[in-house]
Amino acid sequence: MTVTRVLVVTAVAAERDAVVAGVAGDGAAAGDGGAEIVALPAGGYALHRVRTAAPPAPERAGVVLDVLAAGVGPAAAAAGTATALTAGTCAGAGYDLVISAGIGGGFAPGPDADGPGAAVGSTVVADAIVAADLGAETPDGFLPVTELGFGTVVHTPPPALVRALVAATGAACGPVLTASTVTGSAEHAARLAARHPRALVEAMEGFGVAEAAAAQGLPVLEIRTVSNPVGPRDRAAWRIGEALGALSAACAALPRVLAAAGAPTSWRTP
């Protein structure tokens, strides 16, 4: 029998605990409730491990999710993800999938009622994980690093897994932007929306997680719940508790979605 192993990477402990609570079910309390704590051999990181029940298929032995709070921003996310992935491989327990999960800012709906947008409290599953500020400013505007002849700025999650998770959670589906500096003005929000008209969420870690996963040939998902609008920083309007609750609810669907999703080798994007 095979065990599906998944690494879920958040920025901070509150997000990690929300993921653990959702995956482990109603019996999981905040902190380490429902999870085994596993120290990694480097970096001072600790995984919160949740084992889920085996699915009916006799060849499958359930899903193990390791949840890591790696730090804020794409660099910290990439470093923590790479450390956990390498530790798993060296221990003979490599991962099948990597997920970036957490809260973020939602872009306002477009001018037409059917346009993109993600309201506070809503859930988004990324169909593209985009580095929004990786590039160069020029007199003519921003150029992504790919137009300078380097690297990549987009990672594409496995479409079948994205569809399954959207169906299970009722989430919206669209690009999630990664930024090292979050937006703090209406003007910058408008510039980002113009460059990325389908974008639903701005966050700070997804692209870093995706880069580390891609370096080891692993597929990646990103799940975000919306705590605030993208734009001027109005702390009074933030709904962090609501967003963390939505994150728990979305992650509760992960075990059944992954158990029903077929062999992990089918998740890899050609």
Residue frames as qw, qx, qy, qz and C-alpha x, y, z in Angstrom:
[[0.000, 0.888, 0.460, 0.000, 0.00, 0.00, 0.00],
 [0.428, 0.323, -0.004, 0.844, 1.17, 3.53, -0.72],
 [0.216, -0.738, -0.404, 0.495, 0.91, 6.62, 1.45],
 [0.323, 0.755, 0.212, 0.531, 0.38, 9.97, -0.25],
 [0.517, -0.463, -0.239, 0.679, 2.69, 12.49, 1.39],
 [0.174, 0.830, 0.284, 0.448, 1.92, 16.20, 1.18],
 [0.421, -0.213, -0.267, 0.840, 3.89, 19.20, 2.45],
 [0.018, -0.879, -0.409, -0.244, 1.72, 22.22, 3.30],
 [0.477, -0.014, -0.177, 0.861, 3.66, 25.47, 3.79],
 [0.120, -0.918, -0.367, -0.088, 2.25, 28.52, 5.57],
 [0.258, 0.693, -0.246, 0.627, 3.90, 31.77, 6.59],
 [0.186, -0.468, 0.504, -0.701, 2.96, 31.94, 10.27],
 [0.006, 0.004, 0.949, -0.314, 1.84, 29.70, 13.10],
 [0.478, 0.294, 0.413, -0.718, -1.77, 30.93, 13.06],
 [0.648, 0.400, -0.378, -0.526, -2.14, 29.77, 9.45],
 [0.300, 0.250, -0.920, 0.039, -0.41, 26.47, 10.24],
 [0.201, 0.086, 0.813, -0.540, -2.78, 25.85, 13.14],
 [0.602, 0.357, 0.112, -0.706, -5.79, 26.65, 10.94],
 [0.574, 0.362, -0.653, -0.336, -4.64, 24.11, 8.36],
 [0.148, 0.127, -0.945, 0.262, -4.04, 21.44, 11.03],
 [0.388, 0.182, 0.586, -0.688, -7.45, 22.08, 12.58],
 [0.660, 0.376, -0.150, -0.633, -9.16, 21.71, 9.23],
 [0.537, 0.331, -0.757, -0.171, -7.33, 18.55, 8.17],
 [0.120, 0.096, -0.911, 0.384, -7.52, 16.85, 11.58],
 [0.362, -0.509, -0.709, -0.327, -11.20, 17.64, 12.08],
 [0.396, -0.772, -0.137, -0.477, -13.27, 18.97, 14.93],
 [0.832, -0.493, -0.169, 0.192, -11.10, 17.27, 17.56],
 [0.638, 0.202, -0.095, 0.737, -8.05, 19.40, 16.72],
 [0.263, -0.888, -0.229, 0.298, -7.44, 22.34, 19.01],
 [0.275, 0.927, -0.227, 0.116, -5.21, 25.31, 18.32],
 [0.311, -0.693, 0.650, 0.009, -1.46, 24.70, 18.59],
 [0.091, 0.339, -0.913, -0.207, -0.46, 21.05, 18.21],
 [0.656, 0.119, 0.559, -0.493, -3.97, 19.55, 18.63],
 [0.855, 0.421, 0.222, -0.205, -4.39, 16.61, 16.26],
 [0.618, 0.709, -0.324, 0.102, -0.80, 16.74, 15.02],
 [0.874, -0.287, 0.015, 0.393, 2.49, 15.02, 15.74],
 [0.028, 0.959, -0.246, -0.138, 5.41, 17.46, 16.03],
 [0.910, 0.118, 0.141, 0.371, 8.44, 16.41, 13.95],
 [0.204, -0.855, 0.240, 0.413, 11.65, 18.45, 14.24],
 [0.767, 0.622, -0.088, 0.127, 13.66, 18.84, 11.04],
 [0.835, -0.225, -0.037, 0.500, 17.43, 18.28, 11.24],
 [0.414, 0.048, 0.096, 0.904, 18.28, 21.80, 10.02],
 [0.026, -0.442, -0.299, -0.846, 17.00, 25.34, 10.16],
 [0.111, 0.055, 0.604, -0.788, 15.11, 25.07, 13.43],
 [0.541, -0.053, -0.353, -0.761, 11.93, 24.07, 11.57],
 [0.306, 0.033, 0.891, -0.333, 9.23, 21.78, 12.93],
 [0.346, -0.130, -0.687, -0.626, 6.55, 19.94, 10.98],
 [0.535, 0.014, 0.537, -0.653, 3.05, 19.43, 12.33],
 [0.178, 0.110, -0.902, -0.377, 2.11, 16.00, 10.96],
 [0.662, 0.106, 0.349, -0.655, -1.49, 14.88, 10.47],
 [0.025, -0.067, 0.959, 0.276, -2.30, 11.33, 9.37],
 [0.620, 0.095, 0.011, -0.779, -5.70, 10.79, 7.80],
 [0.756, 0.020, 0.613, -0.230, -7.73, 7.61, 7.56],
 [0.238, -0.135, 0.817, 0.507, -7.09, 5.21, 4.71],
 [0.556, 0.242, -0.195, -0.771, -9.48, 5.43, 1.74],
 [0.889, 0.051, 0.321, -0.323, -11.51, 2.40, 0.70],
 [0.738, 0.561, -0.369, -0.061, -9.12, 1.47, -2.12],
 [0.920, -0.365, 0.044, 0.138, -6.95, -1.40, -0.83],
 [0.750, 0.296, -0.031, 0.591, -3.83, -0.19, -2.61],
 [0.076, 0.697, -0.108, 0.705, -3.91, 3.18, -0.81],
 [0.578, -0.316, -0.606, 0.446, -2.93, 3.74, 2.81],
 [0.226, -0.873, -0.353, 0.248, -4.21, 7.25, 3.42],
 [0.345, 0.777, -0.019, 0.527, -2.70, 10.72, 3.29],
 [0.598, -0.491, -0.240, 0.586, -0.01, 12.20, 5.52],
 [0.207, 0.874, 0.110, 0.426, 0.12, 16.00, 5.59],
 [0.597, -0.288, -0.229, 0.713, 3.13, 17.77, 7.08],
 [0.049, 0.934, 0.261, 0.238, 2.36, 21.42, 7.84],
 [0.629, -0.113, -0.108, 0.761, 5.24, 23.88, 8.12],
 [0.011, -0.984, -0.146, 0.103, 5.23, 27.55, 9.16],
 [0.784, 0.188, 0.087, 0.586, 8.25, 28.69, 7.14],
 [0.294, -0.443, -0.050, 0.846, 8.18, 32.45, 7.61],
 [0.343, 0.817, 0.297, -0.356, 6.91, 35.51, 5.77],
 [0.221, 0.786, -0.361, -0.450, 7.86, 36.31, 2.18],
 [0.882, 0.406, -0.189, -0.148, 9.01, 34.31, -0.84],
 [0.346, 0.590, -0.687, 0.246, 12.61, 33.86, 0.29],
 [0.376, -0.303, 0.729, -0.485, 11.69, 32.42, 3.69],
 [0.856, 0.176, 0.223, -0.431, 9.01, 30.27, 2.05],
 [0.752, 0.517, -0.406, -0.051, 11.46, 28.87, -0.50],
 [0.130, 0.528, -0.762, 0.350, 14.12, 28.16, 2.14],
 [0.550, -0.172, 0.635, -0.514, 11.73, 26.39, 4.49],
 [0.884, 0.305, 0.050, -0.352, 10.12, 24.40, 1.70],
 [0.614, 0.562, -0.552, 0.050, 13.47, 23.30, 0.29],
 [0.113, -0.449, 0.783, -0.415, 14.66, 22.24, 3.75],
 [0.709, -0.011, 0.515, -0.481, 11.58, 20.13, 4.40],
 [0.854, 0.437, -0.131, -0.251, 11.62, 18.54, 0.95],
 [0.430, 0.578, -0.675, 0.163, 15.30, 17.66, 1.20],
 [0.323, -0.338, 0.753, -0.463, 14.86, 16.22, 4.70],
 [0.836, 0.144, 0.302, -0.435, 12.01, 14.04, 3.48],
 [0.777, 0.522, -0.339, -0.095, 13.98, 12.74, 0.53],
 [0.206, 0.558, -0.746, 0.302, 17.05, 12.00, 2.65],
 [0.467, -0.196, 0.704, -0.497, 14.87, 10.09, 5.12],
 [0.001, 0.058, 0.952, 0.301, 13.39, 7.97, 2.32],
 [0.118, 0.624, 0.725, -0.267, 9.98, 9.63, 2.77],
 [0.124, -0.020, 0.304, 0.944, 9.75, 12.06, -0.12],
 [0.353, 0.454, 0.408, -0.709, 6.68, 14.11, -0.88],
 [0.390, 0.404, 0.756, 0.336, 4.15, 13.76, -3.69],
 [0.062, 0.793, 0.394, 0.460, 2.69, 17.28, -3.59],
 [0.312, -0.165, -0.323, 0.878, 3.47, 20.69, -2.10],
 [0.071, -0.799, -0.533, -0.270, 0.78, 23.21, -1.09],
 [0.168, 0.122, -0.238, 0.949, 1.18, 26.89, -0.23],
 [0.304, -0.662, -0.661, -0.180, -1.69, 27.85, 2.10],
 [0.279, -0.270, -0.376, 0.841, -2.62, 30.96, 4.01],
 [0.144, 0.839, 0.452, -0.267, -4.52, 34.22, 4.00],
 [0.405, 0.043, 0.318, 0.856, -4.07, 37.18, 1.68],
 [0.197, 0.462, 0.123, -0.856, -5.55, 40.28, 0.14],
 [0.481, 0.469, 0.730, 0.125, -8.38, 40.05, -2.38],
 [0.099, -0.003, 0.357, 0.929, -8.65, 42.14, -5.52],
 [0.414, 0.389, 0.351, -0.745, -11.87, 44.09, -5.95],
 [0.611, 0.443, 0.651, 0.080, -14.29, 42.81, -8.60],
 [0.295, 0.062, 0.446, 0.843, -13.86, 44.20, -12.07],
 [0.247, 0.138, 0.005, -0.959, -16.17, 46.85, -13.54],
 [0.638, -0.075, -0.492, -0.588, -18.55, 44.23, -14.89],
 [0.726, -0.408, 0.288, -0.473, -20.46, 42.11, -12.39],
 [0.999, 0.044, 0.008, 0.005, -19.01, 38.90, -13.77],
 [0.416, 0.736, -0.450, 0.288, -15.44, 40.19, -13.62],
 [0.681, 0.004, -0.613, 0.400, -12.74, 38.83, -11.31],
 [0.250, -0.625, 0.281, -0.684, -12.61, 39.66, -7.66],
 [0.596, -0.165, -0.751, 0.230, -12.30, 37.97, -4.27],
 [0.402, -0.743, -0.066, -0.532, -14.35, 39.26, -1.36],
 [0.124, -0.476, 0.701, -0.517, -13.21, 39.21, 2.26],
 [0.673, -0.122, 0.588, -0.431, -13.89, 35.76, 3.71],
 [0.868, 0.404, -0.087, -0.275, -13.82, 33.99, 0.35],
 [0.721, -0.323, 0.565, 0.238, -11.56, 31.11, -0.69],
 [0.538, 0.736, -0.302, -0.280, -9.38, 30.99, -3.81],
 [0.840, -0.134, 0.449, 0.272, -7.51, 28.09, -5.39],
 [0.030, 0.712, -0.403, -0.574, -4.76, 29.28, -7.74],
 [0.870, 0.419, 0.256, 0.057, -4.70, 28.20, -11.37],
 [0.607, 0.570, -0.174, 0.526, -1.45, 30.18, -11.73],
 [0.607, -0.685, -0.110, 0.386, 1.12, 31.15, -9.09],
 [0.474, 0.754, 0.098, 0.444, 2.65, 34.41, -10.27],
 [0.533, -0.340, -0.147, 0.761, 5.69, 36.42, -9.16],
 [0.178, 0.901, 0.392, 0.053, 4.20, 39.90, -9.40],
 [0.062, -0.981, 0.165, 0.076, 7.28, 42.00, -8.62],
 [0.727, -0.295, 0.464, 0.412, 10.16, 39.87, -9.95],
 [0.585, 0.626, 0.328, 0.399, 11.67, 41.98, -12.72],
 [0.404, -0.129, 0.002, 0.906, 12.74, 45.55, -13.42],
 [0.169, 0.847, 0.336, -0.377, 11.21, 49.01, -13.52],
 [0.468, 0.151, 0.410, 0.768, 11.82, 50.84, -16.80],
 [0.099, 0.196, -0.011, -0.976, 10.76, 54.23, -18.19],
 [0.465, -0.069, -0.550, -0.690, 7.96, 52.36, -19.95],
 [0.798, -0.339, 0.030, -0.498, 6.81, 50.49, -16.87],
 [0.634, -0.421, 0.636, -0.125, 7.46, 47.15, -15.22],
 [0.641, 0.404, -0.603, -0.249, 9.18, 44.29, -17.07],
 [0.921, -0.319, 0.175, -0.137, 8.94, 40.73, -15.69],
 [0.422, -0.607, 0.627, 0.246, 12.22, 38.90, -15.32],
 [0.731, 0.245, 0.609, 0.184, 11.34, 36.62, -18.24],
 [0.471, 0.861, 0.159, 0.103, 11.42, 39.62, -20.58],
 [0.129, -0.878, 0.455, 0.071, 14.95, 40.29, -19.35],
 [0.652, 0.441, -0.613, -0.073, 15.93, 36.79, -20.44],
 [0.048, 0.307, -0.846, 0.434, 15.91, 35.06, -17.07],
 [0.166, 0.035, 0.837, -0.521, 13.98, 32.50, -15.08],
 [0.192, -0.459, -0.784, -0.370, 10.24, 32.18, -14.82],
 [0.184, -0.156, 0.290, -0.926, 7.42, 34.17, -13.28],
 [0.757, -0.080, -0.019, -0.648, 4.55, 31.65, -13.38],
 [0.047, -0.126, 0.989, -0.066, 4.05, 28.15, -12.00],
 [0.621, -0.075, -0.347, -0.698, 0.95, 26.22, -13.08],
 [0.492, -0.183, 0.748, -0.406, -0.73, 23.89, -10.58],
 [0.094, 0.083, 0.954, 0.272, -2.10, 20.54, -11.86],
 [0.380, -0.117, -0.244, -0.885, -5.42, 21.46, -13.53],
 [0.610, -0.286, -0.697, -0.248, -7.25, 18.29, -12.46],
 [0.441, -0.298, -0.633, 0.562, -6.35, 18.81, -8.81],
 [0.047, 0.044, 0.098, -0.993, -7.33, 22.47, -9.02],
 [0.495, -0.205, -0.461, -0.707, -10.74, 21.54, -10.47],
 [0.606, -0.310, -0.731, 0.050, -11.31, 18.88, -7.82],
 [0.325, -0.246, -0.508, 0.759, -10.43, 21.21, -4.96],
 [0.202, -0.039, -0.099, -0.974, -12.58, 24.02, -6.36],
 [0.571, -0.265, -0.596, -0.499, -15.52, 21.63, -6.66],
 [0.585, -0.310, -0.697, 0.275, -15.04, 20.34, -3.11],
 [0.317, -0.321, -0.393, 0.801, -14.68, 23.75, -1.47],
 [0.170, 0.869, 0.465, 0.017, -16.75, 26.09, -3.62],
 [0.391, -0.567, 0.127, 0.713, -13.67, 28.24, -4.03],
 [0.465, 0.851, -0.067, -0.235, -13.05, 30.74, -6.80],
 [0.833, -0.023, 0.333, 0.442, -10.25, 29.90, -9.21],
 [0.384, 0.908, -0.007, 0.167, -7.72, 32.30, -10.68],
 [0.604, 0.419, -0.366, 0.571, -4.16, 33.59, -10.44],
 [0.580, -0.784, -0.130, 0.177, -2.64, 34.30, -7.04],
 [0.401, 0.783, -0.251, 0.403, 0.12, 36.92, -7.07],
 [0.762, -0.414, -0.204, 0.454, 3.23, 36.72, -4.88],
 [0.194, 0.867, -0.091, 0.450, 4.79, 40.01, -3.81],
 [0.595, -0.017, -0.483, 0.642, 7.74, 40.74, -1.54],
 [0.011, 0.111, 0.302, -0.947, 6.12, 44.07, -0.64],
 [0.132, 0.570, 0.811, -0.015, 2.36, 44.00, -0.24],
 [0.092, 0.552, 0.368, 0.743, 0.23, 46.69, -1.82],
 [0.239, -0.454, -0.538, 0.669, -0.60, 49.73, 0.32],
 [0.157, 0.407, -0.012, -0.900, -2.26, 52.13, -2.09],
 [0.663, 0.539, 0.419, -0.307, -5.15, 52.21, -4.52],
 [0.387, 0.778, -0.368, -0.330, -2.77, 53.33, -7.27],
 [0.040, -0.437, 0.893, 0.102, -0.52, 50.30, -6.91],
 [0.539, 0.203, 0.777, -0.253, -3.53, 47.98, -6.68],
 [0.609, 0.689, 0.128, -0.371, -4.78, 49.41, -9.97],
 [0.246, 0.689, -0.634, -0.251, -1.38, 48.90, -11.62],
 [0.268, -0.200, 0.941, -0.050, -1.26, 45.28, -10.49],
 [0.594, 0.415, 0.607, -0.326, -4.81, 44.65, -11.65],
 [0.515, 0.747, -0.170, -0.384, -3.98, 46.14, -15.05],
 [0.135, 0.560, -0.804, -0.147, -0.92, 43.89, -15.41],
 [0.045, -0.013, -0.996, 0.070, -2.77, 40.83, -14.12],
 [0.459, -0.144, -0.138, -0.866, -6.45, 41.31, -14.99],
 [0.757, -0.214, -0.556, -0.268, -7.49, 37.81, -13.85],
 [0.317, 0.184, -0.726, 0.583, -5.69, 37.99, -10.49],
 [0.563, -0.615, -0.469, -0.291, -7.82, 37.26, -7.44],
 [0.693, -0.704, -0.074, 0.135, -5.41, 37.41, -4.51],
 [0.345, 0.724, -0.450, 0.392, -2.12, 39.01, -3.50],
 [0.844, -0.533, 0.012, 0.053, 0.03, 37.12, -0.97],
 [0.049, -0.883, 0.467, 0.013, 3.72, 36.79, -0.14],
 [0.506, -0.445, 0.739, 0.011, 4.81, 33.14, -0.24],
 [0.878, 0.297, 0.313, -0.208, 3.28, 31.08, -3.05],
 [0.647, 0.706, -0.287, 0.007, 5.92, 31.66, -5.70],
 [0.078, -0.656, 0.721, -0.210, 8.74, 30.85, -3.27],
 [0.712, -0.094, 0.647, -0.255, 7.06, 27.58, -2.33],
 [0.833, 0.511, 0.143, -0.159, 6.48, 26.80, -6.01],
 [0.373, 0.774, -0.511, 0.032, 10.11, 27.47, -6.95],
 [0.299, -0.468, 0.804, -0.209, 11.34, 25.04, -4.29],
 [0.791, 0.161, 0.533, -0.253, 8.82, 22.40, -5.37],
 [0.721, 0.673, -0.090, -0.140, 9.71, 22.80, -9.03],
 [0.097, 0.732, -0.673, 0.039, 13.40, 22.37, -8.26],
 [0.335, -0.220, 0.903, -0.152, 12.58, 18.86, -7.03],
 [0.223, -0.017, -0.809, -0.544, 10.10, 18.08, -9.80],
 [0.002, 0.376, 0.858, -0.349, 7.04, 18.24, -7.57],
 [0.075, -0.621, -0.520, -0.582, 3.59, 19.65, -8.35],
 [0.140, -0.138, -0.452, 0.870, 2.29, 22.57, -6.30],
 [0.130, -0.732, -0.603, -0.290, -1.07, 24.05, -5.29],
 [0.116, 0.091, -0.333, 0.931, -1.90, 27.34, -3.63],
 [0.285, -0.667, -0.678, -0.121, -4.94, 27.90, -1.39],
 [0.145, 0.103, -0.250, 0.952, -5.72, 31.39, -0.11],
 [0.156, -0.745, -0.648, 0.015, -8.55, 32.84, 1.94],
 [0.208, 0.591, 0.095, 0.774, -9.15, 36.57, 1.89],
 [0.419, -0.497, -0.522, 0.553, -8.66, 38.67, 5.02],
 [0.047, -0.715, -0.094, 0.691, -8.65, 42.16, 3.48],
 [0.613, 0.772, 0.170, 0.003, -8.96, 44.02, 0.17],
 [0.669, 0.061, 0.150, 0.725, -5.82, 44.76, -1.82],
 [0.122, 0.795, 0.190, 0.563, -5.11, 48.49, -1.53],
 [0.089, -0.670, 0.338, -0.655, -4.80, 51.03, 1.27],
 [0.450, -0.035, -0.824, 0.344, -3.90, 49.39, 4.58],
 [0.483, -0.454, 0.058, -0.747, -6.98, 49.77, 6.77],
 [0.163, 0.133, -0.929, 0.305, -6.44, 47.44, 9.72],
 [0.445, 0.100, 0.498, -0.738, -9.95, 48.11, 10.99],
 [0.749, 0.314, -0.163, -0.561, -11.28, 46.41, 7.86],
 [0.304, 0.347, -0.886, -0.041, -9.16, 43.27, 8.18],
 [0.857, -0.205, 0.088, -0.465, -11.00, 40.05, 9.03],
 [0.198, 0.503, -0.840, 0.049, -8.13, 37.74, 9.93],
 [0.432, -0.069, 0.809, -0.393, -10.19, 35.46, 12.17],
 [0.752, 0.436, 0.215, -0.445, -12.80, 35.00, 9.45],
 [0.558, 0.631, -0.505, -0.189, -10.11, 34.22, 6.89],
 [0.032, -0.390, 0.901, -0.188, -8.42, 31.67, 9.18],
 [0.619, 0.133, 0.636, -0.441, -11.76, 29.97, 9.72],
 [0.745, 0.565, -0.062, -0.349, -12.28, 29.79, 5.97],
 [0.295, 0.600, -0.743, -0.038, -8.77, 28.34, 5.60],
 [0.355, -0.166, 0.870, -0.300, -9.63, 25.55, 8.07],
 [0.721, 0.368, 0.394, -0.435, -12.83, 24.82, 6.18],
 [0.620, 0.649, -0.353, -0.264, -11.04, 24.66, 2.82],
 [0.142, 0.517, -0.840, 0.080, -8.27, 22.42, 4.13],
 [0.632, -0.050, 0.656, -0.409, -10.82, 20.01, 5.62],
 [0.828, 0.463, 0.053, -0.311, -11.49, 18.94, 2.03],
 [0.194, 0.702, -0.666, -0.160, -7.87, 18.06, 1.27],
 [0.385, -0.242, 0.888, -0.062, -7.80, 14.43, 2.50],
 [0.664, 0.393, 0.608, -0.189, -10.86, 13.35, 0.52],
 [0.509, 0.804, -0.139, -0.274, -9.84, 15.30, -2.59],
 [0.069, 0.657, -0.741, -0.117, -6.35, 13.80, -2.59],
 [0.502, -0.084, 0.851, -0.130, -7.59, 10.28, -1.81],
 [0.661, 0.536, 0.488, -0.191, -9.92, 10.46, -4.81],
 [0.255, 0.851, -0.233, -0.394, -7.42, 12.09, -7.16],
 [0.902, 0.404, -0.141, 0.058, -5.66, 9.01, -8.48],
 [0.845, -0.123, -0.064, 0.517, -1.99, 8.16, -8.43],
 [0.247, -0.841, 0.027, 0.481, 0.27, 11.07, -7.41],
 [0.448, -0.149, 0.542, 0.695, 2.34, 10.60, -10.57],
 [0.246, 0.620, 0.632, 0.394, -0.69, 11.81, -12.54],
 [0.152, -0.909, -0.274, 0.275, -0.57, 15.19, -10.76],
 [0.445, -0.437, 0.288, 0.727, 2.69, 16.27, -12.32],
 [0.448, 0.806, 0.057, -0.384, 2.38, 18.85, -15.05],
 [0.857, 0.281, 0.236, 0.362, 4.05, 17.64, -18.28]]
